[in-house]
Amino acid sequence: MMFPWSRRRDRELDDELRAHLRMAVEERVARGERREDAELAARREFGNLGVVQEVTREMRGGGWRPPRLSPGTGRACGTGSGTGRPP
């Protein structure tokens, strides 16, 4: 399920990342690189856009992950008394 504010945040993140990529290309072109070479180099330097988006979402608290289950108990990790024993 995706909430309306999640879609808006995703669009804003996408716009922001693309703006950074455009700025990197423009800086390289201004230094004398051909546009095609500048685009390839900026993309290579920037990395995988999908991975950058996912990492950024997680850092902002927008990524959802299912809870990790503790082996043996089937409970979410971090529940219980903290002694390693079931509560």
Secondary structure, DSSP 8 states (H G I E B T S, - for coil): ---HHHHHHHHHHHHHHHHHHHHHHHHHHHTT--HHHHHHHHHHHH--HHHHHHHHHHHHT-------B-TTT-SBTT-SSSSSS--
